[in-house]
Amino acid sequence: GKKNYNYSDVDCLCLQVNTERFESDSCGINHVEGGWPKDVNPQEVEQTIRFRKKVEKDESYINSILQLGSVMEHCIRQNNAVDIYQVYFEEEEEVEEAPDAPSAKTINVFRDPNEVKRTVTGLSWHPDGGRKLAAAYSCLEFQKTSKDMSLDSYIWDIENPNRPEMTLKPASSLICLDYNPKDPHTLVGGCYNGQIAYWDTRRGSQPVEVSSVEQSHRDPVYKIIWLQSKTGTDTFSASTDGQVLWWDVRRLSEPTERLVLDLSREGNLDRALGAISLEFESTMPTKFMVGTEQGVVVSCNRKAKTPAEKIVCTYDSHHGPVYALQRNPFFPKNFLTVGDWTARIWSEDIKESSIMWTRYQMSYLTDACWSPVRPSVFFTVKMDGVLDVWDILFKQNEPTLSLKVCDEALYSLRVQDNGRLVACGSQQGGATLLEISSGLSTLQKNEKSLELRLKERSRSEQSREEDVGREDGEDSPDQLISRAQKDFYSVVETELRRRRDREDQENRVRTH
Amino acid sequence: MLIEETLKRIQSQKGVQGIIIVNSEGIPIKTTLDNSSTVQYAGLIHQLVMKARSTVRDIDPQNDLTFLRVRSKKNEIMIAPDKDYFLIVIQNPSD
């Protein structure tokens, strides 16, 4: 019968067994001769010939080869029938591919490695090829900053989202930063406490120089941009303390120049507007613009002799702070502003109103920028975590592409110089890198001339409207506010109604 | 005789550079190329066919290799395999 063995029955003998090491290697064999049968000597020609003749007489050989032969002939004829490598239409020009449907895909997400997450408030692309992205992290919510909150900002290699490539350690968290377009090793950053810091990435995480506290801004520095100059060491910064300061990074102990954004041109800080965005285009080096908390865009002349003459004119842009301000890289006379719930395109010559504007969006817009490769494309980000891509040649009423990047608010946005990569920063410290489809990032035929015509038309429409407006008399601020309120509420109402109708429709379908 | 005719017909097709018949041991039975090339082709292609065949059968055991074409810059090597023999033809279609 069967015997059930228990482990206790058998005396186990434990031995360590180790086999001899055997090394194996993979390599090819160089055939010199086939596998001749034992009775045939491959060197003897007579023997080999005899062997071959024997095989050729074999019936199975004959049948096999006949069969294989016909299969083979078929394929040979096939090859001769059509040359599959023939190049068709060699002489014709390359036909432009139909642009693929607008789309974007997320490439990577760079997350704040610290426990307490900060908002990505500023982004700057490395000027040489855009393989690196610098992100400024800070907490702008009043009194929300905790003692444990890290002050560090990071430079990321876009291929490695696991760990930042480099850490920037300012004394106070950075709100904004900018890579020097002329020297990709250096960056400037604007701090929460109003100081400016200058880094050289070859010299470590600590700033090489920091501006003195007394001479810096009295409020967080919201924007800092490198200027074009002979020495390549000039930069300027803007803050809600009402000042725009110019700096030479070799001597940050005090600013080289100051401008107080007092529209009465008396340099009175108490009456100054708080600056929250700054614009500078190297193609127009004598001008610059400042976007303010009060919703006014101030256009300035750098070369003016007296501070009073520096402020040239203003544009009443938005009902709230102008969070983004940028000239169109192809048509510098036009600039884009973003604030309240709209994005607006302006023409320098028309001060009273923008020439094009979007509908009131459902969420506050926090940043925007033009595409560096397509004059009619710009990007905006909103507080509901959505990135919108607008192509004004295609659709003016709504974005051409709308993407929900994340669930929290997006605060910053920067397009890389190739126009295909877009980085946007969120409230929870995530910087998302997206790639835009080629249709939205390659210059279309006639785009520039079409755009010019579109803008001309909008401009002339605008000036006509203004003439009418002026006849009616200017609206008082209260009237403007009530009109804005009315517009806003009507848009919200229509949207809510639309959603309700859609839901009712769906419910009706379901019950059927 | 039949074989001779078949092979002659194949040889006369446009672009055919060489024909080799190899048995399952890798021994070339008939060839139109010189000896050293024949032996090289026979040995290397034998290994390739074995690998291709096992690939097809590993993916689906009920499937089997029926034909193998290796297209290269200069020509195409076509191999018709059978249980015991292979027929190898080298063709340059654009000739």
Interface residues (C-beta under 8 A of the other chain):
Chain A: G28 I29 N30 H31 V32 E33 G34 G35 W36 P37 F51 R52 V55 E56 S60 Y61 I62 S64 I65 L66 Q67 L68 G69 S70 V71 M72 E73 C75 I76 R77 N79 N80 D83
Chain B: L2 I3 T6 L7 R9 I10 Q13 K14 G15 V16 I21 V22 N23 E25 G26 I27 P28 I29 K30 V39 Q40 A42 G43 L44 H46 Q47 T66 F67 R69 E76 M78 A80 P81 D82 K83 D84 Y85 F86 L87 V89 Q91 P93 S94
